[in-house]
Amino acid sequence: MANIYEVSPQELIEKTAEELKKIQEIKAPDWAEFVKTGMHRERPPLRKDWWYLRAAAVLRWVHIRGPVGVSKLRTKFGGKKNRGVQPDKFFRSSGNILRKILQQLESAELVKKKDDSVHKGRIITPKGISLLDKNAGAIRAK
């Protein structure tokens, strides 16, 4: 059985996004087509299914680095803003988008909160691990 470290992250995120579209708890809000993903962006995403791609990327990142919270995810998905003649500056991504995605993944029982130790945040559940490993195995079998 292949795991997520043996396949390309881009292929894994694409395949997982297709699987997340089938889960009814994970759904893009009405405002998702108008919003930028962070202060460092100039325009909203061009892809219509960007919400599911971001959810898949968040799920993968929680599996790799968990327990993580919204603040660490904001830093991970942030980027440099082009400020014209001024030097570029790093800005974190939108916390509202990541918070809503984590809440949807939690309602789908793919991640859960961990509050019992010093390191608090979301961790992946066995159901989430099996989803990622199944998709990695399908990619590896090609």
C-alpha positions in Angstrom: 0.0 0.0 0.0 1.4 3.4 -1.0 1.4 6.3 1.4 1.3 10.0 0.8 5.1 10.4 0.8 5.6 8.1 -2.2 3.4 10.1 -4.7 3.4 13.5 -6.2 1.7 16.1 -3.9 0.0 17.7 -6.8 -1.5 14.5 -8.1 -2.6 13.5 -4.6 -4.3 16.8 -4.0 -6.1 16.6 -7.3 -7.3 13.1 -6.7 -8.3 13.9 -3.1 -10.2 17.0 -4.2 -12.3 14.7 -6.6 -13.1 12.5 -3.6 -14.0 15.4 -1.4 -16.5 16.6 -3.9 -18.5 13.5 -3.2 -18.8 14.2 0.5 -21.9 16.3 1.2 -20.5 18.0 4.3 -17.7 19.7 2.3 -19.2 22.4 0.1 -18.1 25.8 -1.0 -20.1 28.7 0.5 -21.9 31.1 -1.7 -19.3 33.8 -1.2 -16.4 31.6 -2.4 -16.6 32.7 -6.0 -16.0 36.3 -5.1 -13.3 36.1 -2.4 -9.5 36.3 -2.6 -7.6 33.6 -0.8 -5.4 36.1 0.9 -4.2 39.7 1.1 -1.2 38.8 -1.1 -3.5 38.0 -4.0 -4.9 40.4 -6.6 -7.8 38.4 -7.8 -10.0 35.5 -6.8 -9.0 32.0 -8.0 -9.8 31.2 -11.6 -10.7 27.5 -11.0 -14.3 26.8 -10.0 -13.3 23.9 -7.8 -10.6 25.8 -5.8 -12.4 25.2 -2.5 -12.0 21.4 -2.8 -8.4 21.7 -3.9 -7.7 23.9 -0.8 -9.5 21.4 1.4 -7.5 18.6 0.0 -4.2 20.5 0.6 -5.3 21.3 4.1 -6.1 17.7 4.8 -2.7 16.6 3.5 -0.9 19.3 5.5 -2.8 18.3 8.7 -1.7 14.7 8.1 2.0 15.7 7.7 2.3 18.4 10.3 -0.6 17.9 12.7 -1.6 19.1 15.2 -2.0 22.4 13.5 -4.2 25.4 13.9 -5.5 28.1 11.7 -2.6 30.4 12.4 0.0 27.9 11.1 -2.1 27.1 8.1 -2.4 30.9 7.3 1.4 31.1 7.3 1.7 27.9 5.1 -0.8 29.2 2.5 0.4 32.8 2.5 2.7 34.5 0.0 4.5 37.6 -1.1 2.5 40.6 -2.1 3.7 42.7 -5.1 3.7 46.2 -3.7 4.9 48.0 -6.8 8.2 49.8 -6.4 8.4 48.8 -2.7 10.0 45.5 -1.8 7.7 42.5 -1.7 6.4 41.6 1.7 5.0 38.3 3.1 1.3 38.3 4.0 -0.6 35.4 5.5 -3.6 33.9 3.8 -7.3 34.3 4.8 -8.1 32.7 8.1 -11.8 32.6 7.5 -11.4 30.3 4.5 -9.1 27.9 6.4 -11.3 28.0 9.5 -14.4 27.0 7.4 -12.5 24.3 5.6 -11.3 22.8 8.9 -14.9 23.0 10.3 -16.2 21.1 7.2 -13.4 18.5 7.4 -14.3 18.1 11.1 -18.0 17.6 10.4 -17.0 15.0 7.8 -15.0 13.3 10.5 -11.7 13.5 8.5 -10.0 15.7 11.2 -10.6 16.2 14.9 -9.6 18.7 17.6 -6.8 17.8 20.0 -6.9 19.7 23.2 -5.4 17.4 25.8 -1.7 18.3 25.5 0.6 21.3 25.1 0.3 21.1 21.3 -3.3 22.0 20.4 -5.0 22.0 17.1 -6.5 19.6 14.5 -5.2 16.2 13.8 -6.2 13.7 11.2 -8.5 10.8 12.0 -8.2 7.2 10.8 -10.9 7.9 8.2 -8.9 10.8 6.8 -5.7 8.7 6.7 -7.4 6.0 4.8 -8.8 8.5 2.3 -5.4 9.9 1.6 -3.7 6.4 1.5 -6.4 5.1 -0.8 -5.9 8.0 -3.2 -2.1 7.5 -3.0 -2.5 3.8 -3.8 -4.7 4.7 -6.8 -2.1 7.1 -8.1 0.8 4.6 -7.5 -1.1 1.9 -9.4 -1.3 3.9 -12.6 
